[in-house]
Amino acid sequence: MAAVDLVMGKILTDMLDIDGVVGTIVVDRDGLVIESAMKKHLDREAIAGVLHELLAAVKLMGDQFGAGDLKEAILEYRNARTFVNPIGSDYYLIVIGDEGLNLGRMKLELRKVIPKLEEMLY
């Protein structure tokens, strides 16, 4: 398992090289942190803990109009952007960015990273 942790850690750390990315966190569906990488101090446990509540609300909303499973959530704030992407059915990748994070670039990068993480976790 240690080799998987090192490779996952490297993938998350490499994502910090993308302009605007300040943090990456892989969590399980219960909100427990599996691995993370941060440019600045962020409370990764608090962020991961809120994910469970956020996903419940998003699922309820999607169920109301038959949207199916969550594919991606993008939260835009005045000074930040956050991506939440499922990794299989049991894990999620959270990417935290500043206001300079390019949404299109991030979506392209996630298309590369998610399959790699899925392969490691399953």
C-alpha positions in Angstrom: 0.0 0.0 0.0 2.9 2.4 0.6 3.9 2.4 -3.1 0.3 3.3 -4.0 0.3 6.1 -1.4 3.6 7.5 -2.9 2.3 7.4 -6.4 -1.0 9.0 -5.4 0.8 11.6 -3.4 3.0 12.4 -6.4 -0.1 12.8 -8.7 -1.8 15.2 -6.2 1.5 17.1 -5.7 2.0 17.4 -9.5 -1.5 19.0 -9.7 -0.2 21.8 -7.6 1.9 22.9 -10.6 -1.3 23.8 -12.5 -1.7 27.6 -12.3 -4.3 28.5 -9.7 -4.4 25.1 -7.9 -3.8 25.5 -4.1 -4.8 22.1 -2.8 -5.9 18.6 -3.8 -7.6 16.0 -1.5 -8.7 12.4 -2.1 -11.5 11.4 0.3 -13.7 8.4 0.7 -17.5 8.8 0.6 -17.7 9.2 4.3 -15.4 12.2 4.2 -12.2 10.5 5.5 -9.0 11.9 3.9 -7.0 9.3 2.0 -4.3 11.6 0.6 -3.7 15.3 0.0 -1.3 17.9 -1.2 -1.5 21.6 -0.3 0.4 24.8 -1.2 -0.9 26.6 1.8 -2.4 25.6 5.1 -6.0 24.4 4.6 -8.0 22.3 7.0 -8.2 19.3 4.9 -10.3 17.3 7.5 -12.9 20.1 7.7 -13.1 20.3 3.9 -13.5 16.6 3.6 -16.0 16.4 6.4 -18.3 19.0 4.6 -18.1 16.9 1.4 -20.5 14.3 2.9 -23.2 16.9 3.5 -22.6 18.6 0.1 -22.9 15.3 -1.8 -26.1 14.4 0.0 -27.7 17.7 -1.0 -26.4 17.4 -4.6 -27.8 13.9 -4.8 -31.2 15.0 -3.5 -31.3 17.8 -6.0 -30.3 15.5 -8.9 -32.8 12.9 -7.9 -35.6 15.5 -8.1 -35.1 15.7 -11.9 -33.6 12.3 -12.7 -30.1 13.5 -13.3 -28.3 10.3 -12.5 -25.0 10.0 -10.7 -22.8 13.0 -10.0 -20.2 13.5 -12.8 -18.6 16.7 -11.5 -19.4 19.6 -9.2 -17.8 23.0 -9.7 -18.2 25.6 -7.0 -17.2 29.1 -7.8 -16.7 31.7 -5.1 -15.6 35.3 -5.4 -11.9 34.3 -4.6 -11.8 30.6 -5.2 -12.9 27.6 -7.3 -13.5 24.1 -6.2 -13.9 20.9 -8.2 -15.4 17.7 -6.8 -15.1 14.6 -9.0 -16.1 11.0 -8.2 -13.4 8.4 -8.4 -15.4 5.3 -9.0 -18.2 4.9 -6.5 -16.3 5.2 -3.2 -13.9 8.1 -3.5 -13.8 11.7 -4.5 -11.1 14.1 -5.7 -11.4 17.7 -4.4 -9.4 20.3 -6.2 -9.2 23.7 -4.5 -8.1 26.7 -6.6 -7.9 30.4 -6.4 -9.7 32.9 -8.6 -7.1 32.4 -11.3 -7.8 28.7 -11.9 -8.8 28.1 -15.5 -11.9 26.0 -15.5 -11.3 24.5 -19.0 -7.7 23.6 -18.2 -8.7 22.0 -15.0 -11.4 19.9 -16.7 -8.8 18.6 -19.2 -6.4 17.8 -16.4 -9.1 15.9 -14.4 -9.8 13.7 -17.5 -6.2 12.5 -17.2 -5.9 12.2 -13.5 -9.2 10.6 -12.5 -8.6 7.3 -14.4 -5.1 7.1 -12.8 -6.5 7.5 -9.3 -9.3 5.1 -10.1 -6.8 2.4 -11.2 -4.9 2.8 -7.9 -7.9 2.7 -5.6 -9.7 -0.3 -7.2 
